[in-house]
Amino acid sequence: MTADTFPKLLDRNARERGPRPAIREKYLGIWQTFSWSETRAEVETIAHGLAASGVQRGDRIAIVGDNRPNLYWSMVAAQALGAIPVPVYQDSGASELAYVLQHAEVSFAVSEDQEQIDKLLEVQETTPGLKTFVYCDPRGMREYEQDFIHSLDEIKQAGKKHKAANAGFYDAEVARGRGSDIATFLYTSGTTGNPKGVVLTYDNLISMSEMSVELEHIRDDEETLAYLPMAWVGDCLFSIGQCYVAGFCANCPESQETFLTDLKEIGPTYFFAPPRIFENILTSVNVRMQDSGRTKQRLFRYFMGHAKKVGVKILQKEKVGLGDRFKYWLGEFFVYGPLKNTLGMSRVRRVYTAGEAIGPDIFDFYRSIGLNMKQLYGQTEASVFVTLQPDNEVYADTVGKACPGVELRVDPDSREVLYRSEGVFKEYYKNEEETRKTKTEDGWVHTGDAGFIDHNGHLKIIDRAKDVGVLNNGSMFAPKYLENKLKFFPFIQEAVTFGAGRDHSAAMISIDMDAVGNWAERNNVSYASYRELAAKPEVYEEIRRNIEQVNADLAEDSELSGAQIARFALLHKELDADDGELTRTRKVRRKFINERYDAVIDALYGSQSKVHCEVETTFEDGRKGVSAADIAIMDAKLAGGAPLAKAG
């Protein structure tokens, strides 16, 4: 039997790798390991239980929660029956959750815990097709007596009875599956409107998994950390697709709060993270170094300066003098090695980043200390892989070459990137119009990203095609490029830039509370809240210096030198997905922000030095309130002898 579905791949791994670890979970501080044989047994039991609960071929089953073996098993169990799992972002608000459940016509939901059950109950009235809830963690569930709410243990008990009465049922259902069947619905982040349900088949996901495993020599003894949202295509491909194809072990951290500790304990050999994770890690490194003694700080600065000079060359096996190699070896002993160990990356053989562009300085930092970090470019609609940087052909400003089996081209007029491959999605669920706009009849997909292919055959992404604009001085304006350069600095958590059709670029910035708060304590700057800290003149001065460093870098770029940032404001609150300002994958919702912060944007292009801003905000307990403050507007010096832009 051809292993063309995930349940069939699971059967193969159980036969060939039975006692080897398939998945781990840290629970109450202890790592628990499940072999491929145990995983297969759990999936079979849950599948029987789902069947006993009425799940049939074609039904949609929501999966809601953090990365947990039980949730992964439930996904594959649903697939074994021919049902379609629909993972949902675990931090989705009730309205976001309701939209996906309604649109996907979900009838059954498997959730992690009480928090997710409460959200499901909240949206139940508006999602009449949702009939059955299942929870994995029993804590707090004792008083829930509704007859449609069941524990996963109850489902498993029903599964054991169903199995005893229906010998051969599971194997027959798995055998019915085909590679052309729908494997999952994955919903896009929805930066410009409601999320779209991307329909992916097993052929899509398995072909891209097999290609990438072969291309990158991924082995069955790899260790990865399964911590990214299960609703994101990257987790689907890395934690299920590649995991099942190659047969390696995925590790589920105890919580997002313990992520860095769990990363260090596992010491993965294969690690993927979006730029935001690497930015956060680098910020924590900088904060800890600022807290260390002067000797350590001098040692760190000295060897990191040397790593910046020769580290990337050594990694790429370029010619480096013996003296510099010896000095780098000392740096590995005193700084780089201990740093990688602290980060949990001592055993990493390959590190990938994608999701959005990573700042060149951040990228070079990790590569300079010996981590083989590479960028890839992909989409949900591509089953992740479109391009990938080959070893020894890694450049900070590209996202690599087309992967094997992927055709790539750039529209000469619009600069839009298009691709075609076996991973291309089947359709957008219940959205023929958007499917036709995105996917041509002969299989080419419009990415919506502007870019070009350089002389090395590498793809360079400029920005979202619709976001790239022109300033009144004729310079190209690429907002995401500017924002990524700003977010390299540890004090800047998020940035939104403006400039298309304007006389100059401007920026709204959310500070990083941890990094700025740590700095404030060391410099005797008192504050009582985020809003108060962001308004401090001393903080404004630090951010101004960061922006002027970005301007100095832009001055050396012929295409973007005219897009330097002339004015900026520090927001009185963090940009938040719960407030609709970011997507669940932390992409900026530009249209929403332009409307919400119109007064601040007008002030950035006016003559005033202060503006009053009031916005609705969502508290942790779900209550709504208003966050208000007087926000200062500050000028930044332009580099290259350019004068300050005139206000208004």
C-alpha positions in Angstrom: 0.0 0.0 0.0 1.4 3.4 -1.1 2.0 5.7 1.9 0.2 8.6 0.3 -1.7 9.9 3.4 -0.5 10.7 7.0 -2.3 7.7 8.5 -0.6 5.4 6.1 2.8 7.1 6.8 2.1 6.5 10.5 1.5 2.8 9.8 4.8 2.6 8.0 6.7 4.3 10.8 5.1 2.1 13.4 6.3 -1.0 11.5 9.7 0.3 10.7 10.5 2.5 13.7 8.2 1.1 16.3 10.2 1.7 19.5 11.8 4.9 18.4 10.5 8.3 19.7 7.8 10.0 17.6 6.7 12.8 19.9 7.4 14.2 23.4 5.5 16.4 25.7 6.7 18.3 28.7 4.0 18.0 31.4 4.4 19.3 35.0 8.1 19.7 34.4 8.7 16.2 33.1 9.3 15.1 29.5 7.1 12.2 28.4 8.1 10.3 25.3 5.8 8.3 23.0 7.1 5.9 20.4 5.8 5.4 16.9 4.1 2.2 18.0 2.4 4.1 20.9 1.5 7.0 18.7 -0.2 4.6 16.2 -2.1 2.9 19.0 -3.3 6.2 20.3 -4.4 7.4 16.9 -6.3 4.2 16.2 -8.1 4.4 19.6 -9.1 8.0 19.1 -10.3 7.3 15.5 -12.5 4.5 16.8 -13.8 6.9 19.5 -14.6 9.6 16.9 -16.4 7.1 14.8 -18.4 5.9 17.8 -19.3 9.6 18.4 -20.7 10.0 14.9 -17.8 11.4 12.9 -18.1 10.5 9.3 -16.0 10.9 6.1 -16.0 14.5 5.0 -16.9 16.0 8.4 -14.9 19.0 9.6 -13.2 18.8 13.0 -11.8 21.9 14.7 -8.5 21.5 16.6 -8.0 24.2 19.2 -5.1 24.6 21.6 -1.4 24.6 22.1 0.9 22.0 20.7 0.0 18.7 22.4 0.4 15.1 21.4 -3.4 14.5 22.0 -4.2 17.2 19.5 -1.8 16.0 16.9 -3.2 12.5 17.4 -6.7 13.7 17.0 -5.8 15.4 13.7 -4.4 12.2 12.2 -7.3 10.1 13.7 -9.8 12.4 12.0 -7.8 12.0 8.7 -7.9 8.2 9.2 -11.7 8.4 9.0 -11.7 10.7 6.0 -12.7 13.6 8.1 -11.0 17.0 7.6 -9.1 18.7 10.6 -9.4 22.5 10.8 -6.8 23.8 13.2 -7.6 27.2 14.7 -5.3 29.6 16.3 -5.4 29.0 20.1 -5.4 32.7 21.0 -8.2 33.6 18.6 -10.9 35.8 20.1 -14.5 34.6 20.0 -15.4 36.4 16.8 -12.3 35.1 15.0 -13.1 31.6 16.2 -16.8 31.9 15.2 -15.9 32.9 11.6 -13.7 29.9 11.0 -16.1 27.4 12.6 -19.0 28.8 10.6 -17.1 29.1 7.3 -15.6 25.6 7.5 -19.0 24.2 8.7 -17.3 22.5 11.7 -19.5 19.9 13.5 -17.0 18.6 16.0 -14.2 20.3 18.1 -11.3 18.8 20.0 -9.8 21.4 22.3 -7.0 21.5 24.8 -8.6 22.8 28.0 -11.3 24.8 29.8 -10.2 28.1 28.2 -10.9 26.8 24.7 -14.2 25.1 25.8 -15.4 28.4 27.2 -14.7 30.1 23.9 -16.6 27.3 22.0 -19.6 27.7 24.3 -19.5 31.5 23.7 -19.8 31.0 19.9 -22.1 28.0 19.9 -25.3 30.1 19.3 -23.8 31.5 16.1 -22.4 28.2 14.9 -25.4 25.9 14.9 -23.6 23.1 13.1 -21.2 22.7 16.0 -22.6 19.8 18.0 -19.9 18.1 20.0 -17.0 19.4 22.2 -14.0 17.4 23.4 -11.4 18.5 25.9 -8.0 17.0 26.7 -7.1 18.6 30.0 -9.7 17.9 32.7 -8.6 20.8 35.1 -11.5 23.1 35.8 -14.0 20.9 33.9 -15.8 19.2 36.8 -18.9 21.5 36.8 -19.5 21.3 33.0 -22.4 19.0 32.8 -23.6 19.6 29.2 -24.2 16.3 27.4 -22.4 17.4 24.3 -19.1 18.0 26.2 -16.8 15.0 26.6 -13.3 14.4 27.8 -10.8 12.8 25.4 -10.6 9.9 27.9 -14.3 9.3 27.3 -13.7 9.3 23.6 -10.9 6.8 24.1 -13.0 4.5 26.2 -15.7 4.6 23.6 -13.0 3.9 21.0 -11.8 0.7 22.8 -15.4 -0.6 22.8 -15.9 0.3 19.2 -12.7 -1.4 18.2 -13.7 -4.6 20.0 -17.0 -4.7 18.1 -15.6 -3.6 14.7 -12.4 -5.6 14.0 -10.5 -4.3 10.9 -12.5 -1.1 10.8 -9.6 1.3 11.3 -7.3 -0.5 8.7 -10.2 -0.4 6.2 -10.8 3.3 6.7 -7.1 4.1 6.4 -6.9 2.1 3.2 -9.7 4.1 1.7 -7.6 7.3 1.8 -6.0 8.6 -1.3 -3.3 11.2 -1.8 -5.7 13.4 -3.7 -8.0 13.6 -0.7 -8.3 16.8 1.3 -5.9 16.6 4.2 -6.8 19.9 6.0 -8.2 23.4 5.8 -5.7 26.0 6.9 -7.0 29.6 7.3 -4.8 32.5 6.2 -3.9 35.3 8.6 -6.4 37.8 7.0 -4.3 40.9 6.8 -6.8 42.6 4.4 -10.1 41.0 5.4 -11.6 37.7 6.5 -9.3 34.7 6.5 -9.5 32.4 3.5 -9.7 28.6 4.0 -6.9 27.1 2.0 -7.7 23.5 1.0 -4.6 21.3 1.0 -4.5 17.7 -0.1 -2.1 14.9 1.1 -0.4 15.1 -2.3 0.3 18.8 -1.7 1.8 18.4 1.8 3.6 15.0 1.3 5.2 16.0 -2.0 6.7 19.2 -0.3 7.7 17.2 2.7 9.5 14.6 0.7 11.2 17.2 -1.5 12.5 19.2 1.5 13.6 16.1 3.5 15.7 14.9 0.5 17.0 18.4 -0.4 18.1 19.2 3.2 19.2 15.6 4.2 16.8 15.5 7.1 17.2 12.3 9.0 15.0 10.2 11.3 17.2 11.1 14.3 16.4 14.8 14.2 14.9 16.5 17.2 12.6 19.5 16.6 10.5 21.7 18.8 6.8 21.8 18.0 5.8 25.2 19.4 4.4 27.3 16.6 0.6 27.5 16.2 -1.0 24.3 14.9 -3.2 26.4 12.6 -0.1 27.7 10.8 1.0 25.8 7.7 4.6 25.7 8.9 3.7 23.6 11.9 1.6 21.3 9.7 4.5 20.7 7.4 7.3 20.5 9.9 5.6 18.8 12.9 3.5 16.4 10.9 4.6 16.4 7.2 8.3 16.1 7.5 8.0 14.3 10.9 6.0 11.5 9.3 8.0 11.4 6.1 11.4 11.3 7.7 10.4 9.6 11.0 12.0 12.1 13.4 10.7 13.2 16.9 8.7 16.4 17.5 8.9 17.9 21.0 6.0 19.9 22.5 7.0 22.5 25.2 5.1 22.8 28.4 3.9 26.3 27.6 4.9 29.4 25.6 6.3 30.9 28.8 8.7 28.0 29.2 9.6 27.9 25.5 13.3 29.0 25.9 13.9 26.7 28.9 12.4 23.7 27.0 14.4 24.6 23.9 17.6 24.4 26.0 16.6 21.1 27.5 15.8 19.4 24.2 18.7 20.9 22.3 17.1 20.4 18.8 19.1 19.5 15.8 16.6 21.1 13.4 14.9 24.4 14.4 12.5 26.7 12.6 11.2 30.1 13.8 9.8 33.2 12.2 11.9 36.4 12.5 9.9 37.6 15.6 11.2 34.6 17.7 14.8 35.3 16.6 14.3 39.0 17.4 13.0 38.2 20.8 15.9 35.9 21.5 18.4 38.5 20.5 16.7 41.1 22.6 17.0 38.8 25.7 20.7 38.3 24.9 21.3 42.0 24.7 19.3 42.6 27.9 21.3 39.9 29.8 24.6 41.3 28.5 23.6 44.8 29.8 23.1 43.3 33.2 26.5 41.5 33.2 29.8 42.8 34.5 32.1 45.1 32.6 34.6 42.3 31.8 31.9 40.1 30.3 30.5 43.0 28.3 34.0 43.9 26.9 34.6 40.2 26.1 31.3 39.9 24.4 31.7 43.1 22.3 35.2 42.2 21.3 34.5 38.7 20.1 31.1 39.6 18.5 33.0 42.3 16.5 35.4 39.6 15.3 32.5 37.2 14.5 30.8 40.0 12.4 34.1 40.3 10.5 34.8 36.6 9.7 32.1 34.4 11.2 29.9 34.2 8.1 33.0 33.6 5.9 34.1 30.7 8.0 30.6 29.2 8.0 30.5 29.4 4.2 33.9 27.8 4.0 35.5 30.9 2.4 39.2 31.7 2.8 40.1 33.2 6.2 43.6 33.8 7.6 45.0 31.5 10.3 45.2 34.4 12.8 41.5 35.2 12.3 40.5 31.6 12.5 42.4 31.2 15.8 40.8 34.3 17.2 37.4 32.9 16.1 38.2 29.6 17.8 38.9 31.5 21.1 35.6 33.3 20.6 33.8 30.0 20.2 35.3 28.9 23.5 34.6 32.0 25.5 31.5 33.5 23.8 29.8 31.8 20.9 29.8 28.3 22.3 28.4 29.3 25.7 25.9 31.6 24.0 24.6 28.8 21.7 24.3 26.5 24.7 22.3 29.1 26.6 20.0 29.4 23.7 19.6 25.7 23.3 21.2 25.6 19.9 24.4 23.7 20.6 23.3 20.7 18.5 21.5 22.5 15.7 22.5 21.4 12.3 20.1 23.6 10.4 18.1 26.7 11.3 15.3 28.1 9.1 13.4 31.3 9.2 10.4 32.5 7.1 7.0 34.1 7.5 8.3 37.6 6.7 11.6 39.2 5.9 14.3 39.0 8.7 16.5 42.0 9.3 19.9 41.5 7.7 21.7 42.4 10.9 19.7 39.8 12.9 20.4 37.2 10.2 24.1 37.9 10.1 24.3 37.8 13.9 23.1 34.2 14.1 25.2 33.1 11.2 28.3 34.8 12.5 28.3 32.7 15.7 28.2 29.5 13.6 24.5 28.7 13.2 23.6 27.5 9.7 20.6 29.8 9.5 18.9 29.9 6.1 15.9 31.7 4.8 13.0 30.1 2.9 10.1 31.7 1.2 6.7 30.1 1.0 2.9 30.5 1.6 0.1 28.5 2.9 -1.1 28.1 -0.7 2.3 26.5 -1.6 2.4 24.0 1.3 5.2 26.1 2.6 8.1 25.7 0.1 8.7 28.0 -2.9 12.4 29.0 -2.5 15.2 28.0 -0.1 18.8 29.1 0.3 21.2 26.3 -0.7 24.2 25.7 1.7 27.1 28.1 0.9 24.7 30.3 -1.1 23.2 32.2 1.8 22.7 35.9 1.5 20.9 38.2 3.9 19.0 40.0 1.3 17.6 37.0 -0.6 15.2 34.1 0.1 17.1 31.6 -2.0 16.5 29.7 -5.2 13.4 27.9 -6.4 13.1 24.5 -4.7 13.2 21.3 -6.8 10.0 20.9 -8.7 9.0 24.6 -8.2 8.7 26.9 -11.2 9.3 30.6 -10.5 8.8 33.8 -12.4 8.3 37.5 -11.9 5.8 39.6 -13.8 7.9 42.1 -15.7 5.3 44.9 -15.3 4.0 44.5 -11.7 7.1 42.8 -10.2 4.8 40.3 -8.7 6.2 36.9 -7.9 4.4 33.8 -9.3 5.1 30.1 -8.8 3.8 26.6 -9.8 4.5 23.3 -8.0 3.0 20.0 -6.7 2.4 21.8 -3.4 -0.1 24.3 -4.9 -3.4 24.3 -3.0 -6.5 22.9 -4.4 -8.8 25.9 -3.8 -10.0 28.4 -1.3 -13.0 26.8 0.4 -16.3 28.3 -0.7 -14.5 31.1 -2.5 -14.3 30.5 -6.3 -13.7 34.2 -7.1 -10.6 34.5 -4.9 -9.4 31.1 -6.1 -9.6 32.4 -9.7 -7.8 35.6 -8.8 -5.0 33.8 -7.0 -4.5 30.6 -9.1 -4.5 30.5 -12.9 -6.1 27.7 -14.9 -2.6 26.3 -15.6 -1.6 26.3 -12.0 0.4 29.5 -11.5 -0.2 31.2 -8.1 -0.1 35.0 -7.7 1.8 35.6 -4.4 0.9 39.3 -4.0 4.6 39.9 -3.2 6.9 42.2 -5.2 10.4 41.0 -6.0 13.0 40.1 -8.6 15.4 37.3 -9.4 19.1 38.4 -9.1 22.1 37.4 -11.2 22.7 34.4 -8.9 19.2 33.0 -9.5 18.1 34.0 -6.0 14.7 35.6 -5.3 14.6 38.9 -3.6 11.4 40.0 -2.0 10.9 43.8 -1.8 7.5 43.9 0.0 3.9 43.2 -0.5 3.2 44.3 -4.1 0.2 46.4 -2.9 2.2 48.1 -0.2 5.2 49.2 -2.2 4.8 52.8 -3.1 6.7 56.0 -4.1 7.4 59.1 -2.1 6.9 62.5 -3.6 10.6 62.7 -4.1 10.5 59.7 -6.5 12.1 57.3 -4.0 10.7 53.8 -3.6 8.9 53.2 -0.3 8.9 49.6 1.0 7.3 49.7 4.5 8.1 46.2 5.6 11.7 46.6 4.7 11.9 49.8 6.9 10.0 48.1 9.7 12.3 45.1 9.8 15.4 47.3 10.0 13.8 49.2 12.9 12.9 45.9 14.7 16.5 44.9 14.8 16.9 47.2 17.8 16.0 45.6 21.1 14.0 48.6 22.3 11.6 48.3 19.3 9.0 45.6 19.4 6.8 46.7 16.5 6.9 49.4 13.9 4.5 50.7 11.3 5.9 53.1 8.6 4.2 55.5 6.3 5.4 57.4 3.2 3.7 56.4 -0.1 2.5 59.6 -1.8 4.0 61.7 1.0 7.0 64.1 1.3 8.9 61.9 3.7 8.7 58.6 5.6 7.4 58.4 9.2 7.0 55.7 11.8 4.8 54.7 14.7 6.6 52.5 17.2 5.7 50.2 20.0 8.5 49.8 22.5 9.6 46.4 23.9 8.5 46.6 27.5 11.1 44.1 28.8 14.1 45.6 27.1 13.2 49.2 27.7 12.1 48.5 31.3 15.4 46.8 32.0 17.2 49.8 30.6 15.1 52.2 32.6 15.8 50.4 35.9 19.6 50.5 35.2 19.4 54.2 34.4 17.2 55.3 37.2 14.3 56.2 34.9 11.1 55.7 37.0 7.8 54.6 35.5 4.6 53.0 36.6 3.2 51.6 33.3 3.8 50.9 29.7 2.1 54.2 28.7 4.3 56.2 31.1 7.5 54.5 30.0 6.8 55.0 26.3 6.3 58.8 27.0 9.6 59.3 28.7 11.9 61.8 26.9 14.9 59.6 27.7 13.2 56.7 25.8 12.3 58.9 22.9 16.0 59.9 22.7 17.1 56.2 22.6 14.6 55.4 19.9 15.7 58.5 17.9 19.3 57.2 17.9 18.0 53.9 16.6 16.1 55.6 13.8 19.0 57.7 12.8 21.2 54.5 12.5 18.5 53.1 10.2 18.7 56.4 8.2 22.4 56.1 7.9 22.0 52.6 6.5 19.4 53.7 4.1 21.6 56.5 2.8 23.9 53.9 1.3 21.0 52.3 -0.7 20.5 54.0 -4.0 16.8 52.9 -4.3 15.8 53.7 -0.7 18.0 56.6 0.4 15.1 59.0 -0.1 12.9 56.9 2.2 14.6 57.9 5.4 12.4 58.4 8.4 12.0 62.0 9.3 9.4 61.9 12.1 8.2 59.3 14.6 5.9 58.7 17.5 6.0 56.1 20.3 2.5 54.6 20.9 1.1 54.4 24.4 0.1 50.7 24.0 1.5 47.6 22.4 0.1 46.7 19.0 -2.0 43.6 19.7 -3.8 40.9 17.7 -6.6 41.0 20.3 -7.3 44.6 19.2 -7.2 43.7 15.5 -4.0 45.6 14.9 -2.0 42.5 14.1 -2.9 39.1 12.6 -2.4 36.0 14.7 0.9 35.5 12.9 1.8 39.1 14.0 1.5 40.7 10.6 0.5 44.4 10.5 -3.1 45.1 9.5 -2.2 48.3 7.7 -5.7 49.4 6.7 -7.0 48.9 10.2 -4.1 50.8 11.7 -4.4 53.6 9.3 -8.0 54.1 10.4 -7.5 53.6 14.1 -4.4 55.9 14.4 -5.4 58.5 11.8 -4.9 61.3 14.3 -1.3 60.2 15.0 -0.6 59.7 11.3 -1.9 63.2 10.5 0.3 64.6 13.3 3.4 62.9 11.8 2.8 64.9 8.7 1.7 68.1 10.4 3.4 70.8 12.4 2.3 69.8 15.9 4.7 68.2 18.5 1.9 66.4 20.4 -1.3 64.6 19.6 -4.1 63.1 21.7 -4.9 59.5 20.9 -7.8 57.3 22.1 -8.3 53.7 21.0 -10.4 50.8 22.2 -8.3 48.0 23.8 -9.1 44.5 25.0 -7.9 43.4 28.4 -6.7 40.0 29.3 -10.0 39.0 30.8 -11.8 39.9 27.5 -13.3 43.2 28.8 -13.1 46.2 26.5 -11.9 49.7 27.5 -10.4 52.9 26.2 -6.6 53.6 26.2 -5.9 57.3 25.9 -2.7 59.4 26.0 -1.0 62.5 24.7 1.6 61.2 22.3 4.8 63.2 21.5 6.0 63.6 17.9 9.7 63.8 17.4 12.0 64.6 14.4 14.9 62.4 13.4 18.0 63.6 11.5 18.3 62.4 7.9 21.7 61.0 6.8 23.9 61.9 3.9 23.6 65.6 4.4 19.9 65.7 3.6 17.9 68.3 5.4 15.0 67.5 7.7 11.8 67.1 5.8 9.4 70.0 6.1 6.3 69.4 8.2 3.0 69.4 6.4 
